[in-house]
């Protein structure tokens, strides 16, 4: 009995450190510190938007980011809380509480590790791109909607998780709009759009400005991460002008300065049973996001391709650990990974430094976070949602097939209106159904010769459960034929046969035999022939004796005796 081939646990960092030198270390240190600073506002924003304390996002970015960097299957990927998880995490917290989220995250981690260990990482690539775009755009819309409360400064105690509930709640609270919060969120979004372009000035124009005072300083400071600049400057603005806006301190009481307390998730069989679907969704979404991010990293970094199975095992370990510090789900993050690459990262050391830098910031500067306005974090997430969505795909829909349009739009609509879990399930079901339909349309039967005592036909494509009805014309020809009819099928272009297709051929043979006729099939490829042989179908065909004594090829006369 063949043993199950399991994937060996070998982190990519072991290979990266073989030819490691001081120059690479300095590049990784610089990149890691830069990404750590960038991760600070994003981690807090993702946690708050998910209905959690900001510390949940911060310590998830620290612990999960370190584990994914050290144990993962990529060299430059940064792991941590991601915007894609906001909707599903908020829904779990609303229905099952924070304890339910911790249990679901832990179980999802075990599933992710098992997927990598069993070499299922490559299967994630089979998810159609239309489904991925559909639910990604849907998540972006829901993230933007969920931030309206803080961006507008609405007096709302708790935001619902569903689409219509959000619209109803926001619409009913529009009379409580806080203009100061709107100003902060608007300035944040505008700043995030403008800031990266400040240093992207034409070189000739820069030379013209070289002699002007302050230009060099402007170009130097404009290279700072935009989210950090927005967080610091707008927080100072709101504090200095004493604007009446809600802050991290007024809602959460600030961020504790110290290590997180250990939490033991309340795991019971009853709890796990209630969280099966959310857990599967977290695992599937985490796998898809992390491996999509890894593919982006491969394209930008130009180094060795990622190991999807090792990456899933690292993601699994990280997600199984963070619940014990009260954390949230983690996965590969595209924005921070791209920042890491563009900052010069060469190995997983940069990811580990990012986690340590973020930990240092949290431990040393935690009291300052209480002054951060929630409207600023909402502005950052609105910008994230805009960049997250692939909005151009809607304009390009007319260029693609109806199948592609149906999968993308249905997945998008169900994600926004109903539920992300249902959307992923619907998208995959639609993908399978439409794939079956398309493949069945490729199979055809041509009746080359139809005579009372002789029928010849040609089979093209794949004869499987979705295409068996295409044999109806051949069955009708057999029913109209004379007793003793000889039927010959040319299977030279039959590429695939499944058990349902074989059952259809057996029914055809029985109909022929009832009329005292014979059936011969020639030109069989390896897969159809192997299935027919194992099922005992070949010995019932005309010419089997001659075939059996000779080679595996069909007799030259087509098997007709």
C-alpha positions, 0 to 999 in steps of 0.5 A: 500500500502506497504511503501518503506523501506528506510535505516536509516542514522546512521554512524558507528562512533556512535557505535564505540564511545560507549566503547571508551577509552584512549588506543583506542584514542592513537592508532587512533591518531598514525594510523591517523597521519601515514595515513595522511603522506601516503596520501600526495604524493598519493593525489597530484599524483592522481590529477596531473595524472587526469589533475587537480591542486595538491590542488584538490587532497589534499583538496579532501583527507582532506574534503572527507576523514573526511566526509567518516570517520565520516559518513561512515558505516565502522570503519577503511576505509579511503576515498579520491582520488583513482587511479581508477578514474584517467582515467575517470576524465582525460577524463571528464576534457578533454571533458567538462573542470573542470566545467564539472567534478565538476557537474558530481562529484556532481551528482554522489554524489547525486546518491550514496546517493540515492543508499544507502538510497534506500538500493541498496548497496548489489546490488554492490556485484552482479557485477561479479569478472571477470568484476571487475578484467578486468577493474581494470587491464585495469585502471592500464595499462592506469595509467602506460601509462599516467605517461610515460610523466613525468617518461621519462621527455618528452617535451609534452604539453598535453597528450591525454586520449585515448590509441592510442593517448597516444602511438602516442604522447609518440612515437613521443616525445621519442627523448626528453627523460630526463635522470634525470627524468628517473633516479628519476622515476626509483629510486622511483620505486626501493625504493618503492619495497625495503624500506618495506623489510628493516625491514622485517629481520629474528629475528635471523639475527637481533640479530646478528646485534644488536651490530652494530652501526646504525642498530637500527636506520635503522630499526626504520626509515625503518618503515616510509611510503615508498612513503613519504621517496621517495618523501622527499629524491628524492626531496632533491636529485634533488634540491641539485644536481640542476637536470633539471627536471619539478617540481610542482612549474615549472608546477603549480606554487606551492601549495597555503598556505591556505584554498581553495576558495569556488567554485559554479559549473555551473549547468545547465540542458544542462550540466547535460544532456551531463554528464549523462554517465560520472556521472553514471560511476563515481557513479558505480565506486565509489560504487564498489571501496568503497564496495570492499575496505570495504570488504577488511577492514572487512577481515583484521580488524576482527571486525563488518561487514560494512554497505554497504548502510550507506557507500554509503550514506557517499560516496554520501555526500562527493562527493556532497560536494567536488565540492564546494572546487574544488575537485575531486571524492572520494571513499574508498582507499585500500592502505590507508585503509590497512595502517590504519589497520596495524597502529592500527586503531580502529574506524573512529576517525583514519580517521578523524585524517588522514584528520586533519593531512593532512590539517596541513601538507598542511597549514604549509608546502605547499611552500615546495611542489613546489620542488617536481619533477613530475618524483617522483610522476610518479614513485609513480603512476607506483608503484600504478598501478603495485600493483593495477593490479591483473596480476596473474589472466591472468596466471590463466585464463586457469583454468576457464570457457570460460565465465569467460575468455571472460568477463575478457579479453573483459572488459580489452581490451575495458577499455584499447583500448576504454573507461572505461564507455563502458568497464563497460557497456560491462562487465555487458551486457556480464555477463547478456548474459552469465548468461542467456545462462548458466541458459538456458542450465540448463533447460531441458525437458524429454519426459518420455512417448510418445504415440498417445493418451498420452504424459508425460514429466518432467520439470527441472530447470528454464523455463524463456525467455532464455530457452523456445526453449527447449519446441520445442520437446514437441510441436513437440510431441503434433503436431504428437499426435492423437486428444484428446491427454492427456498431463501430465507435472511433474513440481516437479523439475521446480524451476522458471517460468517467464512470457515468460515461462508462455506464452510458456506453454499457447501456448502449451495448445492452441495447445493441445486444438486445438486437443481436448486434455487436459493438466495437470501439477502436483508437482508445487512449490510455485513460478510457481503456484503463477504466473499461478494462478495470470495469470488465467492459472490454471483454464484452466488445467485438474483437476483444480476443484478438485485442487481448492476445496482441498489444494494447492497441485495437485491431487494424480492422477496428475490432469487427470480426 
